[in-house]
Amino acid sequence: MKKETLKEIGKGFINIGNGVIIVTIINGLFNFHTKIGNNPLSIIGGIILTSTAYLVGMILINKGANDE
């Protein structure tokens, strides 16, 4: 893939991670779904999904920068 494409896909993964953080915080604060509102597993799952998205995004951005 071209370097700019990899960088843009990496930025997309970081944006997905940001969205997961926002949804997890809003769900934890306002308890929209009372069954999973304060469930520690949903918070841990959000943290794992966020860190995975950030990691994949950073790897793709770095790979796109190294292809120059």
Steps between C-alpha positions, in 0.01 A plus 500: 500500500610855452639695793219757510236226498660330799521830687132576437390151606708542816329831573165326452589238761598774746166671436320171568688480831388852586140406425519196724635715784214746460235227492649327805515823702147606407364154576679494835387848602138494393420126516302492178485122517438418863608136464845594368534852639749445780609154396880481543525262204357761262751756627789252470380401153491866398854551627625191316324598176629856524861400565485246217365762257770748608773239464388394151468866397849586620650194330335592168605865523858395580502251212371769264770739617773238454401429139629840388 
